[in-house]
Amino acid sequence: MSIFDRKTKKKDIEQFGNKIAELLEYEVPQIKVAIGLSEIYGISFVQKPKGIYISRGYKPKEFEIISKNHKTCFNLTGISVLNKKENRYQQIKLYYQSDGLTKIEIEDPEYFHKIFDLKQIQKSKIELKYLKIENPDQKATEKILKSLSKDQIDLLELDYTFEIEFDKKLFYTILDMEDGNYIAVDKKGKIYRLNHNQEEQVKLIANKPTDFFEFYSGQKSELEDIMYK
C-alpha cells in the first residue's frame, strides 16, 4: 500500500495543533486558550509557498473574546516533527493569527500526516516573530467617523472594532459595554445601541457621530439608561 493513499484531513491538523499547544503551554499559553475559543472549519493546500492553510471560525461570544484579547500575529519557530521517511526530526515553520494555528509551511502538504509522525514533536529554542496586522474594520470605522475630533476618537474603542450584522444590516462597534452589548455606527454615520437582551435589539441613538458626544463624555455609565430602554 502506498503511503500516499489518503490526504491530510482536518482532524490530523486539529490533533497536531493541540499537541503543539500542550507542548508550549508554559512558553506560549495563549495558544491553548485560543484553541478553546475556536473551531477549525476546514483546511486547504497552498503552493506559494507550499503548505496547509487552516480556516478557523468562532461563535459570536467567543469571537468577541478573540477580537479583544488575541490580537497577535506571529511566525513560530523551534518546533520539530519526526520525518518518518528520513528518520529524523525536521523543523516546521508555523504561522499563527489571533493565537490560532493558521498556516503550516511544508513540502508535500497533502501528505503531511503520512510523511511526518504528528505525535512525535520536539521543541528547541522557541522564537516568536510578531507581525504587524491591520484591522480593516477599524479603517472603515475611522473613515465613517471622520467628522470627529481626535479627542472624541480617543474616547472610543476603535482598536477593537469589528463588523457585526443585525437583520442584514452592517454595524461597526465603537464601544464595548462589557456585557455582550455595544454602541455601534452604521455606514451612514448613525449611532445605535445594540442590546441582544431587549425586544428592540437595535435602537438609533444619534443621527450623526457628533451628536453622540452631546451625551457621552467618556464614561460608559452615562449610557446605561440608553442601553436598557
Secondary structure, DSSP 8 states (H G I E B T S, - for coil): --TTSS---HHHHHHHHHHHHHHTTTTSHHHHHHHHH-EEEEEEEEETTEEEEEEEE--HHHHHHHHHH---EEEEEEEEEEETTTTEEEE-EEEEETTEEEEEE-SSGGGHHHHEEEEEEEEEEEEEEE-----HHHHHHHHHTTTS-HHHHHTS-GGG--EEEETTEEEEEEEE-SSS-EEEE-TTS-EEEE-TTSSS-EEEEESSHHHHTTT-SS-GGGGHHHHT-
